[in-house]
Amino acid sequence: MTSTVFYRRFERHAHGEGINAHTTTYCPGCGHGLVQKYLADAIDELGVQDRTVLISPVGCAVFMYYYFDVGNSQAAHGRAPAVAVGHKTANPESIVISYQGDGDLASIGLAEIVSTAQLGIPITVIFVNNAIYGMTGGQMAPTTLIGQTTTTTPGGRSTLAGHPLKMAELIAGLDGPVFVERVALYDNRRRTHAKRSINKALEQQVTGKGFAFVEVLSECPVHLGLDPEDAESWVRDTMSRTFPLGVKKDVTADGAGFPPIPMPRFDSDEALRTVGATSEHPPRFATGFPSHVDPEDISIKLAGSGGDGAQTAALLITRAAINEGYDSTHIPSYGPESRGGTSFADVHVALEEVLSPEAPHPHVLVAFNTPSLARFGPTVRPGGTVLYDSSVTGAVPAGLPDDVTLVGVPFASVAQDLGTPLVKSVVALGALQGATTLFPAETFLTAIRAALKDKPAVIGANEQAFATGAALARAQV
Amino acid sequence: MTRVLERPKPFVIPELCKGCGRCVSSCVKGCISPGNGINAETGLIPIVVDLTDCNGCALCFDACPEPYALQPLPDGDIAGASGTAPGLFPENAVLPAPQPRPDVTVPLPEREPLIVKGTYAAALGAILAGCRHVFGYPITPSTEGAELMAKVLPELDGIFVQAVSEVATVNMMYGAGGAGKRCMTFTSSPGFSLMLEGISYMVGAEVPAVFVDVMRGGPGLGNIAPEQADVKLACRGLGHGNTHALVLAPATPQEMLDLTMLAFDLAFKYRNPVVILGDGFLGQITGKVRLPRHMVEPGVPDWAVVGDRTHRRNLICSINLDEADLEIHNMHLVGKYRRMAAEEQRADLHRCDDADTLLVACNTPSQLAKGAVKELRDRGVKVGLFRPITLWPFPIDALLTVLDRVRRVIVVEASDGQIEDELRLALSHAGVHAPPPISHVRRMGGILPSQAEIVEHVSKLDGVLR
């Protein structure tokens, strides 16, 4: 009795010629053929042939797409569960089955199967464990038994080659799966049960319950060097002692199942809102490009420790400049040192286009601490402006160009006095405006208010911080 | 028509039976026994069935590993029936051929420019290109793209999955792309290395997807500063086999958006991955980005493995055991590469019209080179910038239009000559065996060539250094 889930003619097998059109590639007595029959039956019985996407592995089952008249996707070695996640998320209505052997699933693909199982996404994994590599010709599998001879354990597997991996138990130990069972094929009773188990596993996906995993102890007579009947006996008497049969986890009766996987929307208004688009034209306050600083391209460096707000202030300058209709860029130093340690930002404001985003010789330096002032002070170009936090820097280090305008404003203590130390960067921004008149104060304040639109309570403190910084700086230039 | 009995009894089709004998022990009535005659067609010894005691328990069917070796006995005369008897093996049911559902381009109203960083710009471009499936693994300096997607995709009922590794990432993309979805990832150099295997499978199986590789310093763990040393991977080393993919090189946050949108169209046009190579600066730089005046609602390609009746016969697969078949498939892929090379070259020529000195640069270094062009032009040096936007194919056709007038070519790059190699290879393939002298300004390790270094190099060559 053959399910119509199998192709009636295997046209993909050797172009469907001769007996290849109706036989599998499996060796005589191989368990794969049985498992696949039960799987086809389950697909048939649950009425999901049209919706099924079957992921073929690498290994002896690589050619499952020859046989199964369903959507087919053939995966790289070990990656079938990841491919399955791709298919399932692409179409939550599809019924995705990942079928893998022991080398594929329990060796090279361990990360994929464990993480997918823990994800709990409703897919069905059929794991065929025959304790040996079949396709490559009888090498040790991760499930090879201690003492078992293979071509890569010619003296029998010793524990130096590791212990057999009990996948069903491992997967059952995870929170993600709803159903995990190990079954076998060595007699009528086990076969009937294996069939039911595969059906039940697939049903968990059809009903949206979740991830299910069936490990099937299978026979590889050729590489075990046994005839098929003796191979059945070996699985029964020897292999199943290491790999006990039975349900390892079953929470199918509990819970509401896996949350529904959404189907994407493509509404244009929604998309525009999502990307943050606005038709609101930002107000402009400047009467022209700040050519008193540079005729066409102004560079600013802001440097301090992580948490000083150098990046925040830099971004606000960029936003302010773009709102005024100019080009601007902000490039941070980033990575480990930006989570503490030094943090500096390069900003350009250009009349037409920013070309070099770095600021090796800035027009303006904003230094939040003494080391930053010492490091970058000497790079400021002649005639430039250096702003520093006079509440942390006492003596200005040597090495600054003679003709720079040096402006000390106590960023930190102003912020402290306002009761909100976090506004230190806004004090600095105010100081930058006061010292350079890069743009009118209202340009920056508008950018600050926009950035704080979700925190209206702190706008007042920020405005005050800006005004204080600006006034203190203006008094010095 | 034959009718199958409700409690069917088996008959064996000898040429389909491999003689494994698993059915022999399954039969409690002893109806099945090992055969003793070798089948002429298979060289195997099929089992023999004697139905005298058969009670139709059907356990033998579940013991036979072959789909068609044991058949249920039809209710009728099957004397002399064999595997080739009419009716036993009807042809596969015919399904209607799937029809592609085309993409829909939706016009967008004009909006204010956004102020976003490069990775965000690429992410927003992807959203407007209709990408709703993003897979990724965090790696500096590309992670912000994934972070933004994780935040905004749920608002559009899209999917972001943080995979267990880059290896899993690329294979999730293989699945979602194989299902016909527009999917992408953000990664950086070490992560891109890990994805190469999967990209080879995608090329082989003709799965479209978009990879944004924000290149950082290498080799090995290197650092997280900008480099351009993945060019050879993207242009020459996309995993094993005869692989190629279109490689786009944006220079600004604006192009991170524009080229990401383009990348999806190209990926589906050719059924092939597309690689966007940015550099660490481009990933992190914040700038002005204008939104396009259209977005895409993707359709469903006819070839996709969707998981529905229409697409049931589709297959996404890179294995082809027969040598002749695989060679034909390779020739098909190579045909696509030829078409890409002919039709998809893109370049930007900046002040090249009268240039006798040509800078060649892409990504952020091309912006630095543009600054150098301005500086040198102000000094009267006739310098132009040739900026490849496609690194593969190298835009040789556009280069040849200006090369005649050029006295020297200077490649500016943040690698040990990977872009120059592409240039030289393209010249060689184009039959230009005596190009103008090619020199270079190179930095590595996370340092970009500076505008000053470019100016100095050109000035030295030009003899105008004061």
Contacts between the chains, C-beta under 8 A, distances in Angstrom:
chain1	res1	chain2	res2	distance
A	1	B	4	7.9
A	1	B	8	6.4
A	1	B	58	6.6
A	1	B	61	4.8
A	1	B	72	5.3
A	2	B	67	4.9
A	2	B	68	6.0
A	2	B	71	7.6
A	4	B	93	7.9
A	6	B	67	4.9
A	7	B	92	5.4
A	8	B	89	5.8
A	8	B	90	5.4
A	8	B	91	6.3
A	8	B	92	5.2
A	8	B	93	7.7
A	9	B	89	6.4
A	9	B	91	6.0
A	9	B	92	5.6
A	11	B	92	7.0
A	12	B	315	7.5
A	14	B	322	7.7
A	19	B	15	5.3
A	19	B	16	6.4
A	19	B	41	6.3
A	19	B	42	6.7
A	19	B	83	7.5
A	21	B	89	7.7
A	22	B	13	7.9
A	22	B	16	5.5
A	22	B	67	7.3
A	22	B	68	4.6
A	22	B	83	6.7
A	22	B	89	6.4
A	23	B	16	5.3
A	23	B	18	7.5
A	23	B	66	6.1
A	23	B	68	7.3
A	23	B	69	7.5
A	24	B	65	7.4
A	24	B	66	6.2
A	24	B	67	6.9
A	26	B	65	6.2
A	27	B	18	7.7
A	28	B	18	3.8
A	28	B	19	6.1
A	28	B	20	3.9
A	28	B	44	7.0
A	29	B	18	7.6
A	29	B	20	3.5
A	29	B	21	7.3
A	29	B	22	5.9
A	29	B	65	6.8
A	30	B	20	7.9
A	30	B	65	5.8
A	31	B	65	7.1
A	32	B	65	7.1
A	33	B	64	7.6
A	33	B	65	2.7
A	33	B	66	5.8
A	33	B	67	7.4
A	34	B	22	7.8
A	34	B	62	7.2
A	34	B	63	7.4
A	34	B	64	7.9
A	34	B	65	5.1
A	36	B	67	8.0
A	37	B	62	7.1
A	37	B	64	7.9
A	37	B	65	7.4
A	37	B	67	6.6
A	38	B	62	7.6
A	40	B	67	7.8
A	49	B	312	7.4
A	50	B	308	6.0
A	50	B	309	3.8
A	50	B	312	5.7
A	51	B	307	5.1
A	51	B	308	6.5
A	52	B	307	6.8
A	53	B	179	7.5
A	53	B	305	5.7
A	53	B	306	8.0
A	53	B	307	4.6
A	55	B	175	7.6
A	56	B	317	7.8
A	62	B	319	6.3
A	63	B	319	8.0
A	65	B	315	5.5
A	65	B	317	6.4
A	67	B	67	6.6
A	69	B	92	6.8
A	69	B	93	7.9
A	69	B	312	6.9
A	69	B	313	7.6
A	70	B	312	6.2
A	71	B	305	4.2
A	71	B	306	6.7
A	71	B	307	5.4
A	71	B	308	7.9
A	71	B	311	6.0
A	71	B	312	5.6
A	71	B	314	6.0
A	72	B	305	6.6
A	72	B	314	7.4
A	72	B	315	4.7
A	72	B	316	7.2
A	72	B	317	7.0
A	73	B	174	7.7
A	73	B	175	6.5
A	73	B	178	5.1
A	73	B	305	5.2
A	73	B	315	7.6
A	73	B	316	4.4
A	73	B	317	7.4
A	74	B	205	7.3
A	74	B	315	7.4
A	74	B	316	6.7
A	74	B	317	4.0
A	74	B	318	6.8
A	74	B	319	5.9
A	75	B	171	6.6
A	75	B	174	7.1
A	75	B	201	7.9
A	76	B	171	6.3
A	76	B	174	7.6
A	76	B	197	6.4
A	76	B	198	6.5
A	76	B	201	5.0
A	79	B	167	7.0
A	79	B	168	7.1
A	79	B	171	3.8
A	79	B	174	7.5
A	79	B	198	7.4
A	82	B	163	6.8
A	82	B	167	7.7
A	82	B	168	4.2
A	82	B	169	7.7
A	82	B	171	3.6
A	82	B	172	4.9
A	82	B	174	7.8
A	82	B	175	7.0
A	83	B	171	5.1
A	83	B	172	7.1
A	83	B	174	5.3
A	83	B	175	3.9
A	83	B	178	7.4
A	84	B	175	6.4
A	85	B	161	6.4
A	85	B	172	5.0
A	85	B	175	6.4
A	86	B	133	7.7
A	86	B	135	7.3
A	86	B	171	7.0
A	86	B	172	4.1
A	86	B	173	6.3
A	86	B	174	6.1
A	86	B	175	2.1
A	86	B	176	3.8
A	86	B	177	7.2
A	86	B	178	7.0
A	86	B	179	6.9
A	86	B	183	7.4
A	87	B	175	4.3
A	87	B	176	7.0
A	87	B	178	6.9
A	87	B	179	5.2
A	87	B	305	7.0
A	87	B	307	6.7
A	88	B	175	7.8
A	89	B	133	6.1
A	89	B	159	4.5
A	89	B	161	6.6
A	89	B	172	7.7
A	89	B	175	8.0
A	89	B	176	6.1
A	90	B	133	6.3
A	90	B	175	6.8
A	90	B	176	4.4
A	90	B	179	3.4
A	90	B	180	7.3
A	90	B	181	4.5
A	90	B	183	7.8
A	90	B	306	7.6
A	91	B	179	5.8
A	91	B	306	5.6
A	91	B	307	4.7
A	91	B	308	7.5
A	93	B	307	6.5
A	93	B	308	7.5
A	94	B	179	7.5
A	94	B	306	6.9
A	94	B	307	2.4
A	94	B	308	7.5
A	95	B	307	6.8
A	96	B	307	7.2
A	111	B	164	4.8
A	111	B	165	5.9
A	111	B	167	7.4
A	111	B	168	6.6
A	112	B	164	6.7
A	112	B	167	7.7
A	112	B	168	5.3
A	112	B	171	7.2
A	114	B	164	7.7
A	115	B	163	7.3
A	115	B	164	3.7
A	115	B	168	6.6
A	119	B	161	7.8
A	187	B	25	7.6
A	187	B	26	7.8
A	188	B	26	5.5
A	188	B	28	7.9
A	188	B	59	4.9
A	188	B	62	7.5
A	188	B	63	7.1
A	191	B	26	7.7
A	191	B	59	7.7
A	191	B	62	5.0
A	191	B	63	6.3
A	192	B	59	7.8
A	192	B	62	6.8
A	195	B	62	6.6
A	221	B	20	7.4
A	227	B	21	7.6
A	228	B	20	4.4
A	228	B	21	5.7
A	228	B	22	5.5
A	229	B	21	6.1
A	229	B	22	7.6
A	229	B	24	7.7
A	229	B	25	6.2
A	232	B	22	7.3
A	232	B	25	7.6
A	261	B	159	7.3
A	262	B	154	7.6
A	262	B	157	3.6
A	262	B	158	7.4
A	262	B	159	7.3
A	263	B	157	6.0
A	264	B	132	3.6
A	264	B	133	7.9
A	264	B	156	5.9
A	264	B	157	5.0
A	264	B	158	4.8
A	264	B	159	7.5
A	265	B	156	5.4
A	265	B	157	5.2
A	266	B	106	7.4
A	266	B	130	6.4
A	266	B	156	7.7
A	266	B	295	7.6
A	266	B	297	4.0
A	266	B	298	7.8
A	268	B	106	4.9
A	268	B	107	7.9
A	268	B	108	5.9
A	268	B	295	5.8
A	270	B	155	7.4
A	270	B	156	6.4
A	271	B	127	6.1
A	271	B	128	6.3
A	271	B	156	6.7
A	271	B	295	5.7
A	272	B	108	6.5
A	272	B	109	7.8
A	272	B	111	6.5
A	272	B	291	7.6
A	274	B	127	6.6
A	274	B	152	4.9
A	274	B	155	5.1
A	274	B	156	5.8
A	275	B	114	7.1
A	275	B	124	4.4
A	275	B	127	6.0
A	275	B	128	6.9
A	275	B	152	7.4
A	275	B	291	7.1
A	276	B	114	6.0
A	276	B	116	7.8
A	276	B	124	7.9
A	277	B	111	4.0
A	277	B	112	7.2
A	277	B	114	6.8
A	277	B	291	5.6
A	278	B	111	6.4
A	278	B	112	5.3
A	279	B	109	6.9
A	279	B	110	7.4
A	279	B	111	5.7
A	279	B	112	6.6
A	280	B	112	6.6
A	281	B	112	6.3
A	282	B	112	7.0
A	315	B	286	6.2
A	318	B	115	6.4
A	318	B	286	5.6
A	318	B	287	7.5
A	319	B	115	5.2
A	322	B	113	6.8
A	322	B	115	5.2
A	322	B	287	8.0
A	322	B	288	4.9
A	327	B	287	7.3
A	327	B	288	6.0
A	328	B	287	6.9
A	328	B	288	6.9
A	329	B	253	8.0
A	329	B	285	5.4
A	329	B	286	6.4
A	329	B	287	4.5
A	330	B	285	7.0
A	330	B	286	4.2
A	330	B	287	7.7
A	331	B	281	5.9
A	331	B	284	5.9
A	331	B	285	4.6
A	331	B	286	7.5
A	332	B	284	5.8
A	334	B	140	6.9
A	334	B	141	6.0
A	334	B	224	6.8
A	334	B	284	5.5
A	335	B	140	5.4
A	335	B	141	7.1
A	335	B	223	7.8
A	335	B	224	4.2
A	336	B	224	8.0
A	353	B	370	8.0
A	354	B	287	7.0
A	354	B	367	7.5
A	355	B	367	5.1
A	355	B	368	6.8
A	355	B	370	4.9
A	355	B	371	3.5
A	355	B	374	6.9
A	355	B	451	7.3
A	356	B	367	6.5
A	356	B	368	5.0
A	356	B	371	4.5
A	356	B	450	7.4
A	356	B	451	4.8
A	357	B	281	6.3
A	357	B	285	5.5
A	357	B	364	6.9
A	357	B	367	6.8
A	358	B	448	7.6
A	358	B	450	7.4
A	360	B	450	6.7
A	360	B	452	7.8
